[in-house]
């Protein structure tokens, strides 16, 4: 078994790969490099073969996350390196991430500097994602959506069934690691501008909504009360406030107040049961 496997999901990034693959060989000549071709229509496959790189092709485009899962299953290394094929990630940074991993962490994420985000809107969205996800897992998250990371292969494969096929695999794996008690570190990096003729396949509005759904999905999977308790509390406070208003205004307790208070109790109990189910499932898996 080799020590390091580099997994690169790629879709129509032949121009970038032509520059990236030789650089990878210079930095990590002994590493296994796997390019997962996600239904490309350009010269991605021929470029990989030209540089004698192992390429796995999807019959049709399945998504970035699906390509990551395909590469993770095929990789033989004990340590996995994930990076984009569009030239934004510098191969020279990989030894720094690996060195950080050797300090005892289970995963090290390349955290992008603020100035290297594609746009102000993208930076703002990522800042919100980081705050919300950090609250859900109880830890500071510096870059939730970075695709440049190194991780121990056995621990990463534990969560393959959770990873979506789209572009939010970094979100899911980061939150899953934190909630499972695995150690995660961040190492500052500067992302380069996209090279080649490929273009980003992320839509800020559509995929932004999906990111939030993933955050709450993983949050409810590992800590349901983080979601259910605030919702329950809001209903309770509104119910009490509505009762106070109707009592002092009309001297009576209304059906709406009763409904809000009952719903708040039901939501809290559902969260409590979900928390117990999560603990049982997690203990059985361990």
C-alpha positions in Angstrom: 0.0 0.0 0.0 1.3 3.5 -0.9 1.3 6.2 1.7 -0.4 9.1 -0.2 -3.1 9.1 -2.9 -4.1 12.4 -4.6 -7.7 12.5 -5.8 -8.6 15.1 -8.4 -12.2 15.4 -9.6 -12.2 16.9 -13.1 -14.8 18.0 -15.6 -13.5 19.7 -18.8 -10.3 20.9 -17.2 -7.8 19.5 -19.7 -5.9 22.8 -20.1 -5.4 23.1 -16.3 -4.4 19.5 -15.9 -1.7 19.9 -18.6 0.1 22.2 -16.1 -1.0 20.7 -12.8 0.0 17.0 -13.4 3.7 17.6 -14.0 3.8 19.9 -11.0 2.3 17.2 -8.8 4.9 14.7 -10.0 7.7 17.1 -9.1 6.3 17.8 -5.6 5.2 14.2 -4.7 6.9 11.8 -7.2 5.9 8.7 -5.2 2.3 9.6 -4.6 -0.6 7.8 -6.4 -2.5 10.3 -8.5 -6.1 9.6 -9.5 -8.0 11.9 -11.8 -11.7 11.2 -11.8 -13.2 12.3 -15.2 -16.7 13.3 -14.5 -18.1 13.1 -18.0 -15.7 15.5 -19.7 -16.1 16.3 -23.3 -12.6 17.8 -23.8 -9.1 16.1 -23.8 -9.1 15.4 -20.1 -8.6 11.6 -20.6 -5.9 12.0 -23.2 -4.0 14.5 -21.1 -4.0 12.1 -18.1 -2.8 9.2 -20.2 -0.1 11.4 -21.8 1.3 12.1 -18.3 0.8 8.4 -17.3 -1.8 9.3 -14.7 -4.5 6.9 -13.5 -7.8 8.2 -14.8 -11.2 6.8 -13.9 -14.1 7.9 -16.1 -17.8 8.3 -15.3 -20.1 7.4 -18.1 -21.9 10.7 -17.6 -21.5 13.7 -15.3 -22.5 12.7 -11.8 -21.2 15.7 -9.8 -18.1 16.7 -7.9 -19.0 14.8 -4.8 -19.6 11.6 -6.8 -16.2 12.0 -8.4 -14.6 12.4 -4.9 -16.3 9.2 -3.7 -15.1 7.3 -6.8 -11.6 8.4 -6.2 -11.7 7.7 -2.4 -12.9 4.1 -3.1 -10.2 3.5 -5.7 -7.3 5.1 -3.7 -4.7 2.8 -2.1 -3.0 5.4 0.1 -3.4 5.6 3.8 -3.6 9.4 3.4 -5.8 11.1 0.9 -5.2 14.5 -0.7 -8.2 16.2 -2.4 -7.7 19.1 -4.7 -9.4 20.8 -7.6 -8.4 20.4 -11.2 -8.9 24.0 -12.2 -5.4 25.3 -11.1 -6.6 27.2 -8.0 -4.7 24.9 -5.6 -0.9 25.0 -5.5 0.7 21.5 -5.3 3.7 23.1 -3.5 1.4 23.5 -0.5 0.6 19.8 -0.1 3.8 19.0 2.0 2.7 21.8 4.5 -0.7 20.2 4.8 0.8 16.7 5.2 3.2 18.0 7.9 0.3 19.5 9.8 -1.5 16.1 9.5 1.5 14.4 11.0 1.1 16.5 14.2 -1.7 14.2 15.1 -4.8 15.6 13.3 -7.2 13.5 11.3 -7.9 16.1 8.6 -6.2 19.3 7.6 -8.1 21.8 5.4 -6.5 24.5 3.3 -8.3 27.6 4.5 -8.4 30.3 1.7 -7.4 33.8 2.5 -10.2 36.3 2.2 -8.7 38.0 -0.8 -8.6 34.8 -2.8 -12.3 34.1 -3.0 -13.8 34.4 -6.5 -16.1 37.3 -5.6 -17.4 39.4 -2.7 -20.7 37.6 -2.8 -19.0 34.2 -2.7 -16.9 35.4 0.3 -19.9 36.7 2.1 -21.8 33.4 1.6 -18.9 31.4 2.8 -18.6 33.5 5.9 -22.2 32.8 6.7 -21.8 29.1 6.1 -18.8 29.1 8.4 -20.7 30.8 11.2 -23.8 28.6 11.0 -21.9 25.3 10.7 -19.6 26.4 13.5 -22.6 27.0 15.8 -24.0 23.6 14.8 -20.8 21.6 15.7 -19.6 23.9 18.5 -16.3 24.6 16.9 -14.8 27.4 14.9 -14.8 26.6 11.2 -12.4 28.7 9.1 -13.3 27.5 5.6 -16.3 25.1 5.3 -16.3 24.8 1.5 -12.6 24.4 0.7 -11.9 21.4 -1.6 -8.2 21.4 -0.8 -7.6 19.0 2.1 -5.6 16.0 3.4 -7.2 13.4 5.5 -6.7 9.9 6.9 -8.3 7.5 4.4 -9.9 5.1 6.9 -11.7 7.9 8.7 -12.8 9.6 5.5 -14.4 6.4 4.2 -16.5 6.1 7.3 -18.7 9.0 5.9 -18.8 8.1 2.2 -22.5 7.2 2.6 -23.2 10.7 3.8 -21.5 12.6 1.1 -23.8 14.2 -1.6 -23.0 13.8 -5.3 -23.0 17.6 -5.8 -20.6 20.3 -4.7 -21.1 20.3 -1.0 -19.0 17.3 0.0 -16.5 19.6 1.9 -19.4 20.9 4.0 -20.6 17.4 4.9 -17.2 15.8 5.7 -16.1 18.8 7.8 -19.2 18.8 10.0 -19.2 15.0 10.2 -15.6 15.0 11.4 -16.2 17.6 14.1 -19.4 15.9 15.4 -17.7 12.5 15.5 -14.9 13.8 17.6 -12.2 13.6 15.0 -9.5 16.3 15.0 -9.6 18.9 12.2 -6.9 21.6 11.6 -6.8 24.5 9.2 -3.7 25.7 7.3 -3.8 29.1 5.5 -3.5 29.0 1.8 -3.9 31.4 -1.1 -6.0 30.1 -4.0 -5.0 31.1 -7.5 -7.3 32.3 -10.2 -8.8 29.6 -12.4 -6.5 28.5 -15.2 -7.5 26.9 -18.5 -10.9 27.2 -20.2 -13.0 25.4 -17.6 -15.6 27.4 -15.6 -17.1 27.1 -12.2 -20.2 24.9 -12.1 -21.5 26.4 -8.8 -24.6 28.6 -8.8 -24.5 30.9 -5.8 -28.3 30.9 -5.2 -29.1 27.3 -6.1 -26.1 25.7 -4.5 -26.1 28.2 -1.6 -29.6 26.8 -0.6 -28.2 23.3 -0.9 -25.3 24.2 1.3 -27.7 25.3 4.1 -29.8 22.2 3.7 -26.6 20.1 4.0 -25.5 22.0 7.1 -28.9 21.4 8.8 -29.0 17.8 7.6 -25.7 16.9 9.1 -26.5 19.0 12.2 -29.7 17.1 12.8 -27.9 13.8 12.2 -25.3 14.4 14.9 -26.9 16.9 17.2 -30.7 17.2 16.7 -31.4 19.5 19.7 -29.2 22.2 18.1 -32.0 22.5 15.5 -35.1 21.5 17.4 -34.5 23.4 20.7 -34.3 26.9 19.2 -37.4 26.3 17.1 -39.2 25.0 20.2 -38.0 28.0 22.2 -39.3 30.5 19.6 -42.8 28.8 19.6 -42.8 28.9 23.4 -41.9 32.5 23.7 -44.4 33.5 21.0 -47.1 31.5 22.8 -46.3 33.1 26.2 -46.2 36.6 24.6 -49.5 35.9 22.8 -51.1 34.7 26.1 -49.9 37.8 28.0 -51.3 40.1 25.3 -54.7 38.4 25.2 -54.9 38.1 29.0 -54.3 41.8 29.7 -56.4 42.9 26.6 -59.3 40.5 26.8 -58.8 38.6 30.1 -58.8 35.2 28.5 -56.5 32.4 27.3 -57.0 31.8 23.6 -56.7 28.7 21.4 -53.8 30.2 19.5 -51.8 30.5 22.7 -52.6 26.9 23.6 -51.6 25.8 20.1 -48.3 27.6 20.2 -47.4 26.2 23.6 -48.4 22.7 22.7 -46.4 22.8 19.5 -43.3 24.1 21.4 -43.5 21.1 23.7 -44.0 18.6 20.8 -41.0 20.0 18.9 -38.8 19.8 22.0 -39.9 16.2 22.6 -39.2 15.3 19.0 -35.7 16.8 19.3 -35.1 14.9 22.6 -36.1 11.6 21.0 -34.0 12.3 17.9 -31.0 13.0 20.2 -31.5 9.6 21.9 -31.8 7.8 18.6 -28.6 9.6 17.3 -26.7 8.5 20.4 -27.9 4.9 20.1 -27.0 4.7 16.4 -23.6 6.3 16.9 -22.8 3.9 19.8 -23.7 0.9 17.7 -21.5 2.1 14.8 -18.6 2.7 17.1 
